[in-house]
Amino acid sequence: MQTRLLPDTPAGIETASTILRAGGLVAFGTETVYGLGADAGNDRAVAAIYTAKGRPGRNPLISHFASAEAAFAQVAATELARALAARFWPGPLTMVLPQSPGCGISSIATAGLSTAAVRVPAGATTLALLRACGFPVVAPSANPSGRVSPSDAQHVMAGLAGRIDAVLDCGPCPVGVESTIIDLTGPVPVLLRPGGITLEALEEACGMPVALPDTASNDARPSAPGQLSSHYAPGLPVRLDATGVGADEALLAFGAPLAGSPLVWNLSESGDLHEAAARLFAGLRFLDMEGQRRGLAGIAVQPVPRHALGRAIRDRLTRAACPRS
């Protein structure tokens, strides 16, 4: 299969939507990362995503919609869900809610669960593509499963060229980490995955504390994407919260870089967490590729704050550092 690179133009969007309507796979940029899209109601197309990515079938997918009304036609929206949608959609927030009777999302996409993960992404091109399709589009990150997520079109081509039909080049992703996922199926909202919407912003909008999930591994039966213990992983091993760095290690810096590494990528010299999130996956990719080329032994990561977007950055780095099975 030859993967086409489509321009961010009306013609490119129309070509992408035609491929998706025919059951094909198209990667496209959102405000978070690039997603690998397929018709959410087409079992064969959804199954093809799992094959292209090498993704475990137990790991559910997020369905993307052009509007909150379209999303809430597929799930049972609570009053809180509608309030969060009014506050954060379009944007990097995914809600897990019970499926509505007659929900048209493939059971392959929901991994056989009674819930569905839904969101309305931001970005003019993304929304134009969803409107052109006229149906929900499932779109996990457009990379081989477990590897570093893509934040530009060339990252997608490097990992999936020859496995998918096309990539709609929407430029670099401004947020740079995946969407926040919140479970609204119970009396208390639960943060399943930190992301582009901070826990602090969610709690302010909810008017109540948001619970954190059990720290035990969700590998056997994840209830939402991004919960597998080993994920977002480069080829080189990752060492967290480094206070020193060896001459055989690449350095992922935050703020003033540690001395001693022959290869450095600084997430943000000024310590800005928004800049750090936007540069995270590109930095991991660069250090991994160049570090391996130079024969380095691993990637040391300087400490990142645990609040605001730092929570999402640390989540991705912790999963990147987890031993792989």
Secondary structure, 3 states (H helix, E strand, C coil): CCCEEECCCHHHHHHHHHHHHCCCCEEEECCCCEEEEEECCCHHHHHHHHHHHCCCCCCCCEEECCCHHHHHCCECCCHHHHHHHHHHCCCCEEEEEEECCCCCCCCCCCCCCCEEEEECCCCHHHHHHHHHHCCCEECCECCCCCECCCCCHHHHHHHHCCCCCEEECCCCCCCCCCCEEEECCCCCCEEEECCCCCHHHHHHHHCCCCECCCCCCCCCCCCCCCCCCCCCECCCCEECCCCCCCCCEEEEECCCCCCCCCEEEECCCCCCHHHHHHHHHHHHHHHHHHHHHHCCCEEEECCCCCCCHHHHHHHHHHHHHCCCC
